[in-house]
Amino acid sequence: MSLDTLSARLAAHVIDTPWDALPPAAVLAAKHMALDTLAVAWAGTSAPGIPSVRETIVDEGGKPHSTVWATHAKIPARSAAFLNSAAAAALDFDGMRASERGSVHSDSVVLPAALAVAEQHGATGRELVAALVLGNDIVTRLGAASALPHRGWYQTAIYGILGAAAAAARLMKLDAEQAMHALGIAVNQACSTQLPNIERSLVKRYSSAFAAQGGVLSALLASRGVTAARQAIEGRSGFYDLYQPGEPDRLLDGLGVSYPHVETGIKRFPSCACNHTAIEAALQLAREHPVHASEITELDVTISPYVHRLVGAPFDPSTDPQVAAQFSVQYSVAAALLRRRFGVGDIEPEAVLDPATLALARRVAVHVDETWGNSRAATVTVRTHAGGRRERHVAHIPGSREAPLSEADRGDKALDCLRAGACPLDAGQAQRLVERVLGLDELANAGELLKGLGPVHAGSPSA
């Protein structure tokens, strides 16, 4: 196959790269990302908007190829990819690679697609890990090569579908020509905008799901002889022309040598990452200078124009309380300051609608520093009736490559999430799953990963 197009170059990389050529750091990062994604998805299986859709799709039936996580149900691979990706995105707790060119949550698309296909095709754990490395590489490369300004597409979805298609193509053992067509077919399906984030609607958690499902379908169609545009990315009326401009040199820089997914951060808080520096600043103030809401005269948060576009609107939990909280810096600061924590329980609808938290959230004054550009930094300032003034500035997102979580923090997060959701695991089951994921490349059959971890008592969800 001629390597004269971007799709051809990427496809050859995905299909022809042998296991031994994958850097150990890239393999380890893929396993850490898989554990984090699976754990947050487990907790997300009971999130608003997830159980009812899961029940509907499982009831539709189909070939029992792939597992619906946290259940015993098996359904067609692309349907499993859809449901599991939605659960992974539901709590906005999934890993993210942030850069000045935007952010991508690659693994919440790639893992659900890859694991579903791996189960269907009886892939080994090592084959699955290789697909995860290469699929995440495609997504994070596309994100890093994105040209500014952004046009309003949700980058995780429009880039994620290509990564899911790449991972599925590898696991289906397509040749490079077929994989190139799978990428082209994926471009024909790319969708999802930032508007659900801005309007705080539940469909936001399905943007990744459409991409995961579409990636599996793209590889399947390519395996059956469906062809696509060879210049699907850079051609006239192609991806770069119509969706989001990009820089080909940056996309291909270090291909097969460097793997940018190793810089994916593990989130510390279950909310839009644009809130995280403000949450951390509020938590620091709460720990160092505890204050009751009645003592506060002014509560201010300063953020960048970029952050303001996503989380700076007035807090309104009237329609979808959980999504509203996840995309509100007002709620984030108030909840962190009052409760001195910010975990999964703090975005449950009952917690979001707590009267004391609502009252303080509406008093948070949001300021924009126009000189900060796309910075994710935040400054939180508290003034009290006694004349006190306390301020904290946090420059980097906790869990990012600039401020990584410790191994202990990552492990605690995974175990906490696995003990939540529609099918909470006991401590032994959760630890067993952690060990399986971290030893994934040693499993003879990737389908063994979730064996014995579904519901065990009457009344547990089977869908």
C-alpha positions in Angstrom: 0.0 0.0 0.0 1.3 3.4 -0.9 1.9 5.6 2.2 0.9 8.8 0.3 -1.9 10.0 2.6 -2.2 10.6 6.3 -4.8 7.8 6.7 -2.4 5.4 5.0 0.5 6.4 7.3 -1.6 6.1 10.4 -3.1 2.8 9.3 0.3 1.3 8.6 1.5 2.4 12.0 -1.5 0.8 13.7 -1.4 -2.5 11.8 2.3 -3.1 11.3 3.8 -2.0 14.6 4.9 -5.2 16.4 4.4 -5.7 20.2 8.2 -5.6 20.8 8.4 -2.2 19.3 5.9 -0.7 21.8 7.8 1.3 24.5 7.3 -0.2 28.0 6.2 3.3 29.2 3.5 3.3 26.5 2.3 -0.1 27.5 2.2 0.7 31.2 0.3 4.0 30.5 -2.3 2.1 28.5 -2.8 -0.3 31.4 -3.1 2.5 34.0 -5.6 4.3 31.7 -7.6 1.1 31.2 -7.9 0.6 35.0 -9.0 4.2 35.5 -11.5 4.0 32.6 -13.0 0.7 33.7 -13.2 1.9 37.3 -15.0 5.2 36.6 -17.3 3.4 34.2 -18.2 0.9 37.0 -19.2 3.9 39.2 -21.0 5.5 36.2 -23.3 2.6 35.6 -25.9 4.1 37.9 -25.5 7.7 36.8 -28.5 9.6 35.5 -29.3 8.7 31.9 -27.4 5.4 31.9 -29.6 2.6 33.5 -32.7 3.3 31.3 -30.7 3.3 28.1 -28.8 0.2 29.2 -32.0 -1.7 29.8 -33.4 -0.6 26.4 -30.4 -1.7 24.4 -29.9 -5.0 26.3 -33.6 -5.8 25.8 -33.1 -5.4 22.0 -30.8 -8.5 22.2 -28.5 -9.6 19.4 -25.5 -11.9 19.2 -24.0 -12.3 22.8 -20.5 -11.3 21.8 -19.4 -8.7 24.4 -20.0 -7.9 28.0 -22.0 -4.9 29.3 -19.8 -3.9 32.2 -21.1 -4.5 35.8 -23.7 -6.9 34.5 -23.8 -10.5 33.2 -25.4 -9.3 29.9 -23.7 -9.9 26.6 -24.7 -8.1 23.4 -23.2 -7.3 20.0 -19.8 -5.7 20.2 -20.8 -2.3 18.9 -23.7 -2.0 21.3 -21.5 -3.0 24.2 -19.0 -0.4 23.1 -21.8 2.2 23.1 -23.1 1.4 26.6 -19.7 1.0 28.2 -18.4 4.2 26.8 -21.4 6.1 28.0 -20.8 4.8 31.5 -17.1 5.7 31.3 -18.0 9.3 30.4 -21.0 9.7 32.7 -19.2 11.0 35.8 -16.7 13.1 33.9 -14.1 11.3 35.9 -12.3 9.7 33.0 -8.6 10.4 32.1 -7.8 13.3 29.9 -4.8 14.6 28.0 -4.9 18.4 28.2 -2.8 20.8 26.1 -2.9 24.3 24.8 -4.6 22.9 21.7 -7.5 21.3 23.6 -8.2 18.2 25.5 -9.1 14.6 24.6 -10.5 11.8 26.8 -9.2 9.1 24.5 -9.5 6.0 26.6 -13.2 6.4 27.4 -13.7 5.8 23.6 -10.9 3.4 22.8 -11.2 0.9 25.7 -14.9 0.2 25.4 -14.5 -0.3 21.7 -11.3 -2.4 21.9 -12.5 -4.6 24.8 -15.8 -5.4 23.1 -14.0 -6.4 19.9 -11.4 -8.3 21.8 -14.1 -10.4 23.5 -15.9 -11.1 20.3 -12.7 -12.2 18.5 -11.0 -14.1 21.3 -8.0 -11.8 21.4 -5.3 -12.3 24.0 -4.6 -9.7 26.7 -1.4 -8.7 24.9 -3.3 -8.1 21.6 -5.8 -6.0 23.5 -3.1 -3.9 25.2 -1.4 -3.3 21.8 -4.7 -2.1 20.4 -5.1 0.2 23.3 -1.7 1.7 22.9 -2.1 2.3 19.2 -5.8 3.5 19.4 -5.0 6.0 22.1 -1.9 7.1 20.1 -4.1 8.0 17.2 -6.6 10.0 19.3 -3.9 11.9 21.3 -1.9 12.7 18.2 -4.9 14.1 16.4 -5.7 16.2 19.5 -2.1 17.5 19.7 -2.0 18.4 16.0 -5.3 20.3 16.2 -5.0 23.9 14.9 -6.6 26.8 16.7 -9.2 28.1 17.0 -11.6 25.3 17.6 -14.8 25.3 15.7 -17.0 23.9 18.5 -16.7 20.1 17.8 -16.2 17.9 20.8 -12.7 16.7 20.2 -13.0 13.5 22.2 -15.7 12.3 19.9 -14.4 13.5 16.5 -10.9 12.2 17.1 -12.0 9.3 19.3 -13.9 7.6 16.6 -10.7 7.3 14.6 -8.9 5.8 17.5 -11.7 3.3 18.2 -11.7 2.3 14.5 -7.9 1.9 14.6 -8.0 -0.3 17.8 -10.9 -2.4 16.4 -9.0 -2.8 13.0 -6.0 -4.1 14.8 -8.0 -6.6 16.9 -9.9 -7.8 13.8 -6.5 -8.4 12.2 -7.3 -6.2 9.2 -4.5 -5.4 6.8 -3.2 -1.8 6.5 -5.3 -1.1 3.4 -8.5 -2.2 5.2 -7.5 -0.2 8.3 -7.0 2.9 6.1 -10.5 2.5 4.9 -11.8 2.0 8.4 -10.3 5.4 9.3 -12.0 6.9 6.3 -15.3 5.3 7.2 -14.9 6.8 10.7 -14.5 10.3 9.3 -17.8 9.8 7.5 -19.4 9.2 11.0 -17.6 11.8 13.1 -19.9 13.9 15.1 -20.7 15.6 18.5 -20.4 19.2 19.4 -19.5 21.1 22.6 -23.1 22.3 22.9 -24.2 19.6 25.4 -21.4 20.7 27.7 -22.5 24.3 27.4 -26.2 23.6 28.0 -25.4 20.9 30.6 -27.5 18.1 29.0 -27.3 14.4 29.6 -26.5 13.6 26.0 -23.0 14.9 26.7 -22.2 11.5 28.2 -23.2 9.8 25.0 -20.9 11.8 22.8 -18.1 9.3 23.5 -20.5 6.4 23.1 -21.4 7.4 19.6 -17.7 7.5 18.8 -16.9 4.1 20.3 -19.8 2.4 18.5 -18.9 4.1 15.3 -15.3 3.0 15.5 -16.3 -0.6 15.8 -18.8 -0.3 12.9 -16.1 1.4 10.8 -13.7 -1.5 11.2 -16.4 -4.0 10.6 -17.5 -2.4 7.3 -13.9 -2.2 6.2 -13.4 -5.9 6.9 -16.4 -6.6 4.6 -14.8 -4.7 1.7 -16.3 -1.2 2.1 -13.9 1.4 0.9 -13.5 5.1 1.8 -11.6 8.2 0.7 -7.9 7.8 0.8 -7.4 11.4 1.8 -10.1 11.3 4.4 -8.1 13.5 6.8 -6.3 16.1 4.6 -8.3 16.0 1.3 -10.6 18.5 -0.1 -13.9 18.3 1.9 -12.0 16.0 4.3 -11.7 16.0 8.1 -9.3 19.0 8.3 -11.2 21.0 5.8 -14.7 20.5 7.2 -14.3 19.6 10.9 -11.2 20.9 12.5 -8.0 22.1 10.8 -4.8 20.3 11.8 -1.1 20.2 11.2 0.1 17.1 9.4 3.7 17.5 10.4 2.8 17.6 14.1 0.4 14.7 13.6 3.2 12.5 12.2 6.1 13.8 14.3 7.7 10.9 16.2 5.2 8.4 14.9 6.2 5.0 16.2 8.7 6.5 18.5 6.9 8.7 20.9 3.4 8.0 22.3 1.6 11.1 23.6 -1.0 9.1 25.5 1.6 8.6 28.2 0.8 12.2 29.2 -2.8 11.4 29.9 -3.8 12.6 33.4 -5.8 10.6 35.9 -8.6 12.9 37.2 -8.8 13.7 40.9 -12.4 15.0 40.8 -15.6 13.9 39.0 -16.3 17.0 37.0 -15.2 18.9 33.9 -11.4 19.3 34.2 -11.9 23.1 33.8 -13.2 23.1 37.4 -10.3 21.2 38.9 -7.9 24.0 39.7 -10.8 26.0 41.4 -11.8 22.9 43.4 -8.2 22.3 44.5 -7.8 26.0 45.5 -11.1 25.9 47.5 -10.0 22.6 49.2 -6.7 24.2 50.2 -8.5 27.1 51.7 -11.0 24.9 53.5 -8.3 22.8 55.0 -6.0 25.7 56.0 -8.6 28.2 57.0 -12.0 26.5 57.8 -14.8 29.0 57.6 -18.6 28.7 57.9 -20.8 29.9 55.1 -22.4 32.5 57.4 -18.9 34.1 57.9 -18.3 34.7 54.2 -19.0 38.2 52.8 -17.5 37.6 49.4 -16.4 34.5 47.5 -14.6 35.0 44.2 -13.1 32.7 41.5 -11.0 34.0 38.7 -10.6 31.9 35.6 -9.5 32.1 31.9 -11.8 32.9 29.0 -11.4 29.3 27.8 -12.5 27.9 31.2 -15.3 30.4 31.5 -16.8 29.2 28.2 -17.2 25.7 29.6 -18.0 26.1 33.3 -18.5 29.9 34.0 -22.2 30.2 33.3 -24.6 30.9 36.2 -25.3 27.6 38.0 -28.8 26.2 37.1 -29.5 22.7 38.3 -33.2 22.8 37.4 -33.0 20.3 34.5 -30.1 17.9 35.0 -28.6 18.6 38.4 -25.6 16.2 38.0 -24.5 17.5 34.7 -25.1 21.1 35.8 -22.8 20.5 38.8 -20.1 18.9 36.7 -20.0 22.0 34.4 -20.3 24.7 37.0 -17.3 26.4 38.7 -19.8 28.1 41.1 -21.0 24.8 42.4 -17.6 23.3 42.4 -16.1 26.0 44.6 -19.1 26.1 47.0 -19.2 22.3 47.4 -15.5 22.0 48.0 -15.4 24.9 50.5 -18.4 23.7 52.5 -17.7 19.9 52.5 -13.9 20.0 52.3 -14.0 17.2 49.7 -15.2 16.7 46.2 -16.0 13.1 45.3 -18.6 11.0 43.5 -21.1 11.6 46.2 -20.9 15.3 45.8 -22.3 15.2 42.3 -25.3 13.0 43.2 -28.5 14.9 42.6 -29.4 15.1 46.3 -26.0 16.6 47.1 -26.2 19.1 44.3 -29.6 20.3 45.4 -28.6 20.7 49.1 -30.0 24.1 50.1 -26.8 25.3 51.9 -24.6 24.4 48.9 -27.1 26.0 46.5 -27.1 29.2 48.5 -23.3 29.5 48.6 -22.9 28.5 44.9 -25.1 31.4 43.9 -22.9 33.8 45.9 -19.7 32.8 44.0 -18.7 35.7 41.8 -17.0 34.5 38.6 -14.3 36.8 37.1 -12.5 36.3 33.8 -8.9 37.4 33.3 -8.6 38.0 29.6 -4.8 37.7 29.7 -5.0 34.0 30.7 -6.1 32.8 27.3 -6.5 29.0 27.4 -5.0 28.5 30.8 -6.8 26.1 33.2 -5.5 28.0 36.3 -7.9 29.4 38.9 -7.7 31.7 41.9 -10.2 31.5 44.7 -10.6 34.4 47.2 -12.6 34.4 50.4 -13.5 37.5 52.4 -15.1 37.3 55.9 -17.2 39.6 58.1 -14.2 39.7 60.5 -12.2 41.4 57.7 -10.1 38.4 56.8 -9.0 37.7 53.2 -7.7 34.4 52.1 -6.6 33.5 48.6 -5.2 30.4 46.8 -4.0 30.2 43.2 -3.6 26.8 41.5 -1.9 26.7 38.2 -2.1 23.1 37.1 -4.9 20.5 37.0 -4.4 17.9 39.8 -3.6 14.6 38.0 -2.1 16.3 35.0 1.4 15.7 33.9 2.5 18.9 35.7 0.8 17.7 38.9 0.4 13.9 38.7 -1.4 11.9 41.3 0.6 9.5 43.4 0.3 5.7 42.8 -1.6 5.5 46.1 -4.1 8.1 45.0 -4.7 6.4 41.7 -5.2 3.1 43.4 -7.6 4.5 46.0 -9.6 6.2 43.2 -10.0 2.9 41.3 -11.0 0.9 44.4 -13.5 3.6 45.5 -15.1 3.7 42.0 -15.3 -0.1 41.7 -17.2 -0.2 45.0 -19.8 2.1 43.6 -22.3 2.1 40.7 -25.0 -0.4 39.7 -23.0 -3.4 40.8 -20.6 -2.5 43.6 -17.7 -4.9 44.0 -16.5 -6.1 47.4 -12.9 -5.3 48.4 -11.7 -8.7 47.2 -13.4 -8.5 43.8 -12.2 -4.9 43.3 -8.6 -5.8 44.1 -8.8 -8.9 41.8 -9.9 -6.7 38.9 -7.1 -4.2 39.6 -4.6 -7.0 39.4 -6.1 -8.4 36.2 -5.9 -5.1 34.5 -2.4 -4.4 35.5 -1.5 -7.9 34.3 -3.6 -7.7 31.2 -0.8 -8.4 28.8 -0.4 -11.8 30.5 -4.0 -13.0 30.0 -4.4 -15.7 27.5 -7.9 -14.4 26.7 -8.9 -10.8 27.2 -12.4 -12.0 27.8 -11.3 -13.3 31.2 -10.8 -9.8 32.5 -14.4 -9.4 33.8 -15.1 -13.0 34.5 -17.0 -13.5 37.8 -17.5 -9.8 38.4 -21.2 -9.3 37.5 -24.2 -9.1 39.9 -24.3 -11.9 42.5 -27.6 -11.4 44.3 -31.2 -11.3 43.3 -32.4 -8.0 42.1 -29.0 -6.9 40.8 -29.1 -5.4 37.4 -28.8 -7.8 34.5 -29.1 -4.9 32.1 
